């Protein structure tokens, strides 16, 4: 905004930028993000086993198959039956054959359920399967 202020004989333009609305909007956005960040949870909650291994370098949107302690199977965040899992993985493999697939299984899940899930994954034509685990605590 420009306003003219008379100072003696000279009329100089005076321009002021009001930043108060900008600061108000930024503070509201900050509060919203601070409140919603803990709510947004990625993936399905599982209690992973611990293992001594180096972390995998991040890749663009891998497929994550999760097996919860009750035996339910998820592909990314969507619950499905083992037969649905196989068909979805086959479809994804046709679209992107090099897309990485990782298996997250709860440490309390029955061994047979994990083996059946691996069998479905291998049956879908996935040759490279990564297993996810928590790192061992430093001693």
C-alpha positions in Angstrom: 0.0 0.0 0.0 1.3 3.4 -0.8 0.3 6.5 1.1 1.6 10.0 0.7 2.8 11.8 3.7 3.6 15.5 3.5 6.9 16.5 5.1 7.4 20.1 4.4 7.4 20.8 0.7 8.3 17.2 -0.4 5.7 14.6 -0.8 7.4 11.2 -0.3 5.5 7.9 -0.8 5.4 5.7 2.3 5.0 2.0 1.7 4.3 -0.4 4.6 3.8 -4.1 4.3 1.5 -5.5 6.9 2.9 -9.0 7.8 0.4 -9.7 10.7 -2.0 -11.8 8.6 0.9 -13.8 7.1 2.2 -14.6 10.6 -1.3 -15.5 11.8 -1.7 -18.0 8.9 1.7 -19.5 9.5 1.1 -20.0 13.2 -2.3 -21.7 12.5 -0.6 -24.0 9.9 2.2 -24.8 12.4 -0.4 -25.7 15.1 -2.3 -27.9 12.6 0.8 -29.8 11.5 2.0 -30.3 15.1 -1.4 -31.8 16.1 -1.8 -34.0 13.0 1.8 -35.3 12.7 1.5 -37.8 15.6 -1.9 -39.0 14.3 -0.6 -39.9 10.9 0.9 -43.4 11.3 2.5 -45.1 8.4 1.7 -48.8 7.9 0.2 -51.4 10.1 1.4 -51.7 13.7 3.5 -54.8 14.3 6.1 -55.9 16.9 9.1 -56.7 14.7 11.8 -59.1 15.8 15.3 -57.8 16.3 18.2 -58.7 14.1 21.8 -57.5 13.5 21.7 -56.1 10.0 22.5 -52.9 8.2 19.5 -50.7 7.1 18.3 -50.9 3.5 18.8 -47.9 1.3 15.4 -46.2 0.7 13.8 -47.0 -2.6 10.8 -45.4 -4.2 7.6 -46.7 -2.7 8.3 -50.4 -2.1 5.5 -52.9 -1.6 5.3 -53.9 2.1 3.5 -57.2 3.0 2.6 -57.2 6.7 1.6 -60.1 8.8 0.1 -59.2 12.2 0.1 -61.3 15.3 -3.4 -62.5 14.7 -2.5 -63.8 11.3 -4.1 -61.0 9.2 -2.2 -60.1 6.1 -1.9 -56.6 4.6 -0.4 -55.2 1.4 0.8 -51.7 2.3 -2.2 -50.6 4.5 -4.9 -52.8 2.9 -6.0 -56.0 4.6 -6.6 -58.9 2.2 -6.7 -62.7 2.0 -3.7 -64.7 0.9 -5.4 -65.3 -2.5 -6.0 -61.6 -3.0 -2.4 -60.9 -2.0 -1.1 -63.2 -4.7 -3.3 -61.6 -7.4 -2.4 -58.1 -6.4 1.3 -58.9 -6.4 1.1 -60.5 -9.8 -0.7 -57.3 -11.1 2.0 -55.1 -9.5 4.7 -57.3 -10.9 3.3 -56.9 -14.5 3.3 -53.1 -14.1 6.7 -52.7 -12.4 8.8 -55.9 -12.3 11.7 -54.3 -10.4 9.6 -52.9 -7.6 11.0 -54.1 -4.2 8.8 -56.2 -1.9 9.4 -56.4 1.8 7.9 -58.7 4.4 7.1 -57.4 7.9 5.9 -60.1 10.3 5.1 -59.7 13.9 7.5 -61.6 16.2 4.5 -63.4 17.8 2.9 -64.7 14.6 2.8 -68.4 14.0 5.6 -69.7 11.7 3.1 -71.5 9.4 1.4 -68.2 8.6 4.7 -66.6 7.6 5.6 -69.5 5.4 2.2 -69.5 3.7 2.6 -65.7 3.1 6.1 -66.2 1.6 4.7 -69.0 -0.6 2.0 -66.6 -1.9 4.6 -64.0 -2.6 6.9 -66.4 -4.4 3.9 -67.8 -6.3 3.2 -64.4 -7.6 6.6 -64.4 -9.3 8.5 -62.2 -6.8 12.0 -63.5 -6.7 13.6 -60.9 -4.4 11.9 -60.6 -1.0 13.3 -58.5 1.8 12.6 -59.2 5.4 12.2 -56.3 7.8 13.4 -56.3 11.5 14.2 -53.9 14.3 17.9 -53.3 14.8 19.5 -54.7 18.0 20.0 -52.2 20.8 23.5 -51.0 21.2 25.3 -52.7 24.0 
